Amino acid sequence: MTIIKYLLARRMLRARRQREFRTRMKNLMLEYFSLLLKYKMRRIRTVWAYSRMDAAWVRLRDEAPEAEFKDAFRMSRESFWKLVELLREDLQHQPNLISTRIPVPPEKQVALTLYKLASCAEYRVIGDAFGIHKSTLCQHFHRVIKCINEKLVPRLIRMPKQDECRESAREFQNISSLPQIIGVLDRSHIPISSPEEDRKDFLNSRDYASIILQATVDHDKKFIDISVKHPGSCNDAFVFKNSCLYLRKEELIPRSNFHWNGVNIPYLIIGDPAYPLLPWLMKDFNEPNLPEEKDQFNKRLNRARVSVEAAFGRLKGRWRILLKRSEIGHTFMPEVVAACCSLHNFVEDENETFHINWNLTPADLEQLPQPKKYMCQENDSLEGSIIRNTLMDVILQSEVCLKADIAIECRISYLPLAVPYKICHGIYATNEADVTTIVGDSPKIWILRSLEDIR
């Protein structure tokens, strides 16, 4: 009897499991067919892309006066089309038989990028002007910025070669009377949107998020080296010590054989007290109650520093996106800064004028002011101090020939030529005929205070 009950219970259990299995399979099949029916009967898309008007862009391209075009894109039509041709190959869309939409032409991609850099307007506002949705505009903006960095930055931002260094040294010497200067170093904080992660790392001493642009500028106010990879909390000396300019100085700066009183003076870059004094990086004296010779050295050094201040002013005046916080992420902002620097060099090479209306106003500078600079705490290099003192001697010994502001008019016949006189730059004369040959018909020669000073 027990065996019969066991067999009946086993049969009933098997039958129940079979019923449950059939029920589960039935439910699965119903769910599958329900999803399949929904997929086949999904809503047919009635609009692939909304029709958008690009009348503003067409008018700027074809009908706007040259002044309005330049104000919108910060360059003339001629320079604009030259830039488009440089980037066309990389921006041209490849033929796609599947897509039914007309691709955005390269000139429109470049135009919307320049407009964004010059105005700092939102993607939505620029998209309405160019007839493009903001997401598509953002994609093209990123694409053009990357293309500029790949093609223009290596070509336009580079350290000068040997012959270019000689030219820069001559130009800087005309400005400051100091020899061997080929560039001026400085930094500027670029505002960014505060990132969610590691926000404190990007806050500078003015309590706003930024990244640091360290740049070296030549006599033409063009960038020859940039470093834009450090957050705003870093100090200037740390940024400098981790830049390619410092780490690869032997490769980037050509050698020079200029000697003065037995001291070899290499090609120099001018900095401020925030940087260390090195044999190739000069800075002014930062001491109280400076003697006359050191004060004169500082004044001449500051004359050379004007070029980097003017370069930063033009950079931010043209490309206003560097002056304000934008919606661009902090990871992509360094690429935008590098692209703006290369575009700055491009328009300077094309001799584009800088419009007076683009100058930064006091309100622009006070909105997000630059953080205060702190003096570098590192000890001055001994070799750098020797070179700096030698440069002071250069100034003192060449004042006779170079200080036109205290020059006086003197007739050649008045010179008592019993002893040789130094006329200029190491040229000596022993008689009136030699003086006439050297000076020519000019009624002036440069002398300092009295004839005794030039003996």
Secondary structure, 3 states (H helix, E strand, C coil): CHHHHHHHHHHHHHHHHHHHHHHHHHHHHHHHHHHHHHHHCCCCCCCCCCCCCCHHHHHHHHCCCHHHHHHHHCCCHHHHHHHHHHHHHHHCCCCCCCCCCCCCCHHHHHHHHHHHHHHCCCHHHHHHHHCCCHHHHHHHHHHHHHHHHHHCHHHHCCCCCHHHHHHHHHHHHHHHCCCCEEEEEEEEEEECCCCCCCHHHHECCCCCEEEEEEEEECCCCCEEEEEEEEECCCCHHHHHHCCHHHHCHHHHCCCCCCEECCEECCCEEECCCCCCCECCEECCCCCCCCCHHHHHHHHHHHHHHHHHHHHHHHHHHHCHHHCCCCCCCCCCHHHHHHHHHHHHHHHHHCCCCCCHHHCCCHHHHHHCCCCCCCCCCCCCCHHHHHHHHHHHHHHHHHHHHHCHHHCCCCCHHHCCCCCCEEEECCEEECCHHHHHHHHCCCCCCCCCCCHHHHC
